[in-house]
Amino acid sequence: MRIIPAIDIIDGKCVRLSKGDYSTKKIYNENPIEVAKKFEAHGIKYLHLVDLDGAKSKHIVNHKILEEIALKTSLKIDFGGGLKTDGDLKTAFECGANQITGGSVAVKKPEIFKNWLQKFGSEKIILGADAKDEMVAISGWTEDSNEALIPFIQKYIEAGISYVICTDISKDGMLQGPSFDLYRKILNGSRLSGRAQSRPTLKLIASGGISTFEELPKLAEIGCEGVIIGKAIYENRISLKQLENYILSDEV
């Protein structure tokens, strides 16, 4: 299972929110590049970079930080937040994103998102399926949609999506453990759908609520392809040394 630390950006700074509420913003570092370099120094290869200003503004904002991290580290970056147009996507890839995550656009403008999927392929485009009470939320989680989570994911599996990041918003930033049952439900549904349509198994990336190191092997056992870890790192609940050792043992 891939270990993917998160850096969320507001005003150029590394922050975390609780349940996606911008009023709960806590600044952890003024320099996201410094944080990314620290991750890399501990053997981490992947980064989940979220432009929270972009998510709120509904267009890409912090692409210069993406570019600087891409230039100064070898981290494979998946970038999300405010990607709404072909121009936003072009900027993200030109600035060094390895993958991009689309959430709101996949709900509001599915034809654009499906076009990205066809144009760039399923290895480059991640579906952001973030939900509360199993209903998809959008626009930096400030807006509810009428999309039920499981059918929403199933629809995009049929359209050819491979990677899905699913955040249970009620868990995010709360350090109370991830939604194991929800991830089981998603993966079980995708396996049934995949068999029926001869599609590869969904690569589900768990996000939200990670609080202890012991939760990671449990997520791997369920079948999650990756896990995004944010506040647990910044609050020293999980050490970078623990993650380094996990990555090394996984590679043996």
C-alpha positions as semicolon CSV with decimal commas, in nm:
position;residue;x (nm);y (nm);z (nm)
1;M;0,000;0,000;0,000
2;R;0,136;0,340;-0,097
3;I;0,199;0,594;0,178
4;I;0,094;0,941;0,060
5;P;0,142;1,234;0,298
6;A;-0,075;1,539;0,240
7;I;0,013;1,904;0,213
8;D;-0,285;2,138;0,206
9;I;-0,215;2,496;0,099
10;I;-0,385;2,820;0,205
11;D;-0,207;3,152;0,141
12;G;0,107;2,963;0,047
13;K;0,127;2,791;0,386
14;C;0,096;2,430;0,497
15;V;-0,231;2,394;0,690
16;R;-0,485;2,138;0,808
17;L;-0,859;2,175;0,850
18;S;-1,109;1,974;1,054
19;K;-1,402;1,828;0,856
20;G;-1,313;2,062;0,569
21;D;-1,414;2,369;0,770
22;Y;-1,196;2,663;0,664
23;S;-1,258;2,837;1,000
24;T;-1,068;2,554;1,174
25;K;-0,748;2,627;0,977
26;K;-0,428;2,548;1,166
27;I;-0,094;2,649;1,016
28;Y;0,178;2,386;1,060
29;N;0,453;2,529;0,847
30;E;0,507;2,850;0,652
31;N;0,714;2,664;0,393
32;P;0,547;2,368;0,211
33;I;0,867;2,300;0,014
34;E;1,053;2,239;0,339
35;V;0,782;1,992;0,445
36;A;0,797;1,809;0,112
37;K;1,176;1,777;0,134
38;K;1,141;1,631;0,485
39;F;0,899;1,369;0,354
40;E;1,137;1,277;0,074
41;A;1,429;1,248;0,317
42;H;1,236;0,970;0,494
43;G;1,195;0,759;0,183
44;I;0,849;0,881;0,091
45;K;0,787;0,884;-0,283
46;Y;0,437;1,028;-0,316
47;L;0,263;1,350;-0,217
48;H;-0,100;1,458;-0,211
49;L;-0,097;1,835;-0,268
50;V;-0,425;2,023;-0,225
51;D;-0,483;2,381;-0,334
52;L;-0,747;2,482;-0,079
53;D;-0,744;2,838;-0,211
54;G;-0,815;2,692;-0,554
55;A;-1,096;2,473;-0,423
56;K;-1,265;2,779;-0,276
57;S;-1,191;3,006;-0,575
58;K;-1,293;2,738;-0,828
59;H;-0,973;2,776;-1,031
60;I;-0,611;2,678;-0,976
61;V;-0,427;2,922;-0,744
62;N;-0,116;2,768;-0,584
63;H;0,045;2,622;-0,896
64;K;0,378;2,794;-0,819
65;I;0,411;2,588;-0,501
66;L;0,338;2,274;-0,704
67;E;0,607;2,376;-0,950
68;E;0,864;2,444;-0,679
69;I;0,803;2,111;-0,502
70;A;0,824;1,928;-0,835
71;L;1,153;2,101;-0,919
72;K;1,315;2,059;-0,578
73;T;1,207;1,701;-0,497
74;S;1,150;1,378;-0,688
75;L;0,812;1,320;-0,523
76;K;0,532;1,198;-0,747
77;I;0,264;1,456;-0,683
78;D;-0,108;1,419;-0,720
79;F;-0,258;1,767;-0,726
80;G;-0,614;1,877;-0,661
81;G;-0,821;2,179;-0,571
82;G;-0,990;2,414;-0,815
83;L;-0,924;2,217;-1,132
84;K;-1,225;2,308;-1,341
85;T;-1,106;2,372;-1,697
86;D;-0,868;2,232;-1,957
87;G;-0,649;2,534;-1,884
88;D;-0,630;2,448;-1,513
89;L;-0,531;2,094;-1,601
90;K;-0,267;2,212;-1,849
91;T;-0,118;2,439;-1,580
92;A;-0,110;2,157;-1,323
93;F;0,067;1,913;-1,554
94;E;0,310;2,177;-1,684
95;C;0,396;2,266;-1,324
96;G;0,493;1,908;-1,247
97;A;0,185;1,718;-1,130
98;N;0,216;1,344;-1,190
99;Q;-0,159;1,297;-1,143
100;I;-0,452;1,531;-1,087
101;T;-0,760;1,481;-0,874
102;G;-1,098;1,606;-0,992
103;G;-1,397;1,609;-0,759
104;S;-1,637;1,896;-0,815
105;V;-1,584;1,890;-1,191
106;A;-1,671;1,519;-1,200
107;V;-2,007;1,605;-1,042
108;K;-2,093;1,931;-1,215
109;K;-1,932;1,881;-1,555
110;P;-1,892;1,507;-1,609
111;E;-1,836;1,551;-1,984
112;I;-1,521;1,758;-1,912
113;F;-1,394;1,507;-1,656
114;K;-1,459;1,211;-1,887
115;N;-1,278;1,395;-2,165
116;W;-0,974;1,435;-1,936
117;L;-0,992;1,063;-1,862
118;Q;-0,994;0,978;-2,232
119;K;-0,725;1,230;-2,320
120;F;-0,474;1,160;-2,041
121;G;-0,565;0,805;-1,936
122;S;-0,664;0,642;-1,610
123;E;-0,309;0,655;-1,469
124;K;-0,313;1,037;-1,471
125;I;-0,669;1,120;-1,363
126;I;-0,795;1,048;-1,011
127;L;-1,158;1,070;-0,911
128;G;-1,203;1,266;-0,590
129;A;-1,509;1,113;-0,423
130;D;-1,540;1,293;-0,091
131;A;-1,855;1,235;0,108
132;K;-2,053;1,289;0,422
133;D;-2,321;1,035;0,514
134;E;-2,236;0,863;0,183
135;M;-2,336;1,167;-0,022
136;V;-2,072;1,340;-0,238
137;A;-1,966;1,692;-0,133
138;I;-1,797;1,942;-0,365
139;S;-1,638;2,289;-0,389
140;G;-1,387;2,228;-0,112
141;W;-1,664;2,047;0,081
142;T;-1,864;2,369;0,112
143;E;-2,144;2,239;-0,110
144;D;-2,355;1,922;-0,104
145;S;-2,452;1,737;-0,420
146;N;-2,734;1,497;-0,500
147;E;-2,486;1,221;-0,584
148;A;-2,487;0,910;-0,364
149;L;-2,125;0,801;-0,312
150;I;-2,130;0,434;-0,418
151;P;-2,331;0,480;-0,743
152;F;-2,116;0,785;-0,823
153;I;-1,797;0,577;-0,800
154;Q;-1,957;0,288;-0,991
155;K;-2,053;0,525;-1,273
156;Y;-1,692;0,634;-1,314
157;I;-1,558;0,279;-1,290
158;E;-1,777;0,209;-1,593
159;A;-1,626;0,518;-1,761
160;G;-1,276;0,375;-1,710
161;I;-1,149;0,535;-1,389
162;S;-0,884;0,339;-1,196
163;Y;-0,787;0,564;-0,905
164;V;-1,033;0,700;-0,650
165;I;-0,952;0,907;-0,343
166;C;-1,234;0,881;-0,094
167;T;-1,244;1,106;0,211
168;D;-1,511;1,062;0,474
169;I;-1,551;1,430;0,562
170;S;-1,690;1,355;0,907
171;K;-1,359;1,183;0,988
172;D;-1,119;1,427;0,823
173;G;-0,880;1,597;1,062
174;M;-1,051;1,444;1,367
175;L;-0,780;1,183;1,445
176;Q;-1,046;0,927;1,536
177;G;-0,970;0,657;1,280
178;P;-1,070;0,607;0,915
179;S;-1,396;0,471;0,773
180;F;-1,299;0,105;0,741
181;D;-1,658;-0,010;0,677
182;L;-1,709;0,249;0,403
183;Y;-1,391;0,143;0,223
184;R;-1,492;-0,223;0,246
185;K;-1,828;-0,136;0,093
186;I;-1,667;0,060;-0,193
187;L;-1,413;-0,213;-0,269
188;N;-1,666;-0,495;-0,253
189;G;-1,893;-0,306;-0,493
190;S;-1,610;-0,233;-0,733
191;R;-1,500;-0,599;-0,740
192;L;-1,851;-0,710;-0,833
193;S;-1,872;-0,438;-1,100
194;G;-1,524;-0,518;-1,229
195;R;-1,599;-0,888;-1,269
196;A;-1,922;-0,813;-1,449
197;Q;-1,751;-0,579;-1,692
198;S;-1,401;-0,735;-1,708
199;R;-1,248;-0,419;-1,564
200;P;-0,942;-0,404;-1,338
201;T;-0,995;-0,373;-0,963
202;L;-1,040;-0,021;-0,836
203;K;-0,731;0,143;-0,683
204;L;-0,887;0,300;-0,376
205;I;-0,692;0,558;-0,178
206;A;-0,819;0,603;0,176
207;S;-0,821;0,951;0,324
208;G;-0,950;1,111;0,642
209;G;-0,926;1,023;1,008
210;I;-0,594;0,836;1,008
211;S;-0,479;0,859;1,371
212;T;-0,237;0,574;1,450
213;F;0,022;0,367;1,269
214;E;-0,172;0,048;1,350
215;E;-0,452;0,157;1,117
216;L;-0,228;0,134;0,810
217;P;-0,193;-0,246;0,787
218;K;-0,569;-0,273;0,844
219;L;-0,634;-0,051;0,542
220;A;-0,386;-0,258;0,340
221;E;-0,565;-0,577;0,446
222;I;-0,901;-0,438;0,330
223;G;-0,744;-0,378;-0,012
224;C;-0,674;-0,004;-0,022
225;E;-0,409;0,079;-0,283
226;G;-0,290;0,387;-0,094
227;V;-0,351;0,596;0,213
228;I;-0,331;0,973;0,253
229;I;-0,201;1,085;0,592
230;G;-0,224;1,445;0,707
231;K;-0,282;1,566;1,061
232;A;-0,152;1,243;1,220
233;I;0,193;1,332;1,084
234;Y;0,174;1,700;1,176
235;E;0,049;1,622;1,528
236;N;0,322;1,355;1,573
237;R;0,072;1,071;1,611
238;I;0,259;0,886;1,335
239;S;0,631;0,949;1,293
240;L;0,807;0,980;0,962
241;K;1,048;0,710;1,087
242;Q;0,754;0,470;1,129
243;L;0,644;0,545;0,773
244;E;0,999;0,503;0,645
245;N;1,023;0,159;0,809
246;Y;0,680;0,061;0,673
247;I;0,783;0,159;0,319
248;L;1,112;-0,033;0,349
249;S;0,936;-0,346;0,481
250;D;0,677;-0,320;0,204
251;E;0,953;-0,313;-0,058
252;V;1,132;-0,623;0,074
